[in-house]
């Protein structure tokens, strides 16, 4: 019974979990002080998710995350210095209907009545897993491997049906117009992150991490839409239209159109290499610095087809017209990123206060080439976009422990981002155009959280980016049960 009561918080979390990013590598403790502090402030969960070789520092535990917005189930089991297994399912769905009725009043009488009914549905599901294993090379060096497969399926669907009735002064319906619009998008993506990490502890307390990650990924998306309308210019069959002009019955017009789009993303592979170094000049101070490079390629081919059809009936005369078209677009993207960070955290006032800060510089260079072909005239255009983005970021975070079972956390993270881009466009006639753009953005993110340690075997962390004293803040919960 006592064992059940100790397990109950973790089991309850498994049943009630809601909202988070799949297998977030950052603990809610660190997020409460600032996401940029991951890899700088020691945190067993975050350190292991960034480098599986650090399982040596992870206590045997059952972990779970939850928040209050999006449906989520996340659980992970970590075996000290051995292996870890985690899984997460995230799902959101919506189903909405609206009905609009709008009359138009002219001289005290209804001259038009517009009715519209809209239905929208969406569904988003993400399934992720993780397996990590660590190996001991010697008493100071560890090697870790990990795999994180992720699959996402999404669909959105919208349908609108409308009708417009026109009335004469006597109340008769003298014209009707009906229309229907429907569209649906289905998307599927998958990725498989393979990680190899090395971790070494120095005799003097220093630590070194080296992590290499390879991530194959793919994306596929289909979109289809259909639109139709039908207008009857003489629904009462009296031989006159809404303007009292003589017409031949029946007098109608119908319109139909549709389009289909298939986006097929080739399987590409991302590469990332990260290095981190920690030194401890004394028991109260930990210094760190890190650097990394990554390469993210992507290639997508999109094929579009469309058609339109018009039919008019005027008495015994029927007129039809139909057109169709197709187009093809190929987009290739290459992004290169490099970063450098420095940071430090200090333990003050007999470990009651942890004060941490970091500063980092990030640089991303990207090239995107786009080729478009339109049938039937085979009009071809080419464009190349080159961009350079630089970011300066800093974080100041604190963790205050007034009593052993409670920790108060807060952080502030300002950043400055500047992007320069240049687009060179060549249209089907050979004309060339160059467009340049420069943007500067400044942001400040605030975070806060509370940690509870009611027992040696249980830790609960609350995190929010809102006002922590308001009940409507977006709280996130992480629970750790220690064996």
C-alpha positions, 0 to 999 in steps of 0.5 A: 500500500505504501508503494502504491501511494508513492507511485500514485502521483506518477500514475495520476500524471500519466492519466491526466497529462495535457500539452507540450512539445514532443519529448522536449529536451528541457526540464520545466525547472530550467524553462522557469529560469530561461530556456537558454540556460539549458546546458549551463545550469546542471539539471539531470533531465535536461543534460541527459536529453541533450547527451545520452552519455550523461545517464551516469548523472541521472537517478533512476526515476519515472518522469512525466510532463503535462500542461493545461492546453493541448492533449498530451501523454508523456512518460519516461523511465531512466535507469541510472548509468544504464538506459532510458525509454520515453514516449509521448503522444500529443493530439489536438482536434477541433470541430466548429459550426456556424450559421449566419442569417442576414436579411436585407430590408428595403422600404420596410420589406425583405428584399434579400435573405442570405444564409450561410453555414460553415463547418470546420474540422481539424486534427493533429497527432504527434507520436514520439519515442526515445531510447538511450543507452550509455556505456562506460569507457573508463571511470571518467569517460562515458559514451551514449547513443540515442534514437528519437523517432517522431511522426506527425499527421495533420488534417484540416477540413472546411465546408461552406454552404450559402444561399441568397434569395431575392424577393419582389415587393409582393414577397415572391422569390425572383432569383436564387443563388446557391454556392458550396466551397469545400477544402481539405489538407492532409499532411504527414511528416516523420523524422528519426534523430540518431545521437552519439554523445561523449561525456568526460568528467575531469578529476578537478570536477570539470566536464566535457560534452561532445554530441553528434546528431543525424536526423533524416526527415520527410514531409508529404502534403495533399490539398484539394478544393472544390467550389460550385455555384448555381443561379436561377434567374427566374425561379417562379417561371413567369418569364421575367427576371429580377429586373422584370426583363423578359427571359427564356425559361429555364434561365440558369447559370452554374459554375464549378471549379476544383484544384489539387496539390501534392507536395512531396518532400524528398528525404533529407538529413540534418547534421549537428555537432555540439561541444560544451565545457564546464569548469568549477573553480570552487564549490560555489561557481560553475563556468561554461561555454559551448559552440556548435554547427549544424546543416539543415537541407530541405527539398520539396516538389509541388504539383498543382492541377486545376479546372473550371467549368461553366454552364448556362441554360437559356431556354433551349440553348445550353452553353458549356465551357471547360478549362484546365491547367497544371503547374509544378514548383521545386524548392530547395533549401540549405541552412547553415547555423553556428553558435557560441555561448558563455555562461555561469551560475553561482550558489549563494547564501548557503545554497539558498540562491542559485543565480545564473546568466548566459550570453550567446551569438547565433548566425544562420546563413541560408539559400533557397532556390525555387523553380516554377513551371506553368502549363500549358504555356510552359512559363518558367520562372527562377528565384534564389533567396539568400539570407543571413540572420544574426541573433544576440541573446542573453538570459538572467535566471534565479532559483531561490529555496526559502525552505528545503521543500519549495523553490521559487524560480524566475528568468528574463531573456532579451534577444536582438535579431537581424535578418538580411535577405536578397531575392533574385527573380528571373521570369519566363521572359528572361527579365530579372528583378532583385529584391532586398529586405532587412528586418530587426526584431527585439524580444523579451521573454519572461518566465517563472515557476515553482518547485516542490519537493514534499518527499525525497522520492517526489519532485514537482515543477510548475512552469509558466510564461504568464503571470504565475499568481493568476489562476488563468496562467498557462501552467506546465507540470513536470513530475519526477518519481525517484526509485 
